[in-house]
Amino acid sequence: MPYSTLSDLPLEVREALPEHGQEIFRAAYNSAWEQYKNPEDREGSDTREEVSFAVAWSAVKNVFEKKSGEWVKS
């Protein structure tokens, strides 16, 4: 399901990412959730949620990188 606010994000995402990273994650997740609603648009047996999470983390990694256990801007 899409996330309306940053506080709706899973705890692991909120604890791991700075606020800007959370905003990127939420926007990408919500976009992917809508884009991949039809099973034929997804590869293999991945669920809509799995695909949306993968897209969201990929978007975060375009702007942030993990250094010494912290997500920082690249």
N, C-alpha and C positions, 0 to 999 in steps of 0.2 A: 504494500500500500504506500502511496506517496506520503511524504512528510510535510506537514503544514508549517512547522516552526523548527528551529534548531533544537529546542528542548524535546521535540518528538523523536530526534535521532536516537539510535541505539546508544546505550551508555558507553560501550567500547569506542564508538566513533567520537562522542563528545569528550571523553577523557583523553583520547589520543591526539586529536587535531586542535590547532588553534581556531579561533572563531572564523577567520577567512577560509580556512580549510574545510570547516563544517559547512560554510555557505556553498562552496564549490561542490562538496559531496552531495548536499541536499538538492541543488539544482540539477546536477548530472543524474542522480538517482531518479528524481521525479520525471525528467525528460525520458530516460531509458524506460521507466515504468510505462509511460504512454507509448513510446515507440515500439516496444516489444510485447505488446498485449496479446498479439496473435501467436500461437505456438509455432506456426510455420515461419515466423520471422526470427526464431531463435535456433541456434545450432544444437544438435544432439538432444539430450533429455534435460538440459538446463531449464530450471523454472524461471518464471518472470522475475522473481526476487533475486535469484542467483545472478542472472544477467545484469540486473539493475545495480547490484552491489559491485560487480566486476567493472561496469562502466564508471560508476562513481569513484571507485578507488583509482582507476586509470586516470580520470580527470584530475584528481588530487595530485597524483604523481607527476602530472604535467607542470605543476606549479611548486610543489613541495617535494622535499626528499627527507628521508629519515637519517639523522646523524646522531650518533650516541644515544639512540633510543627516543629522540625527539623529532617531530616533524617541523622542518624549517623551510623557508622559501629557498628555492634553488637559485 
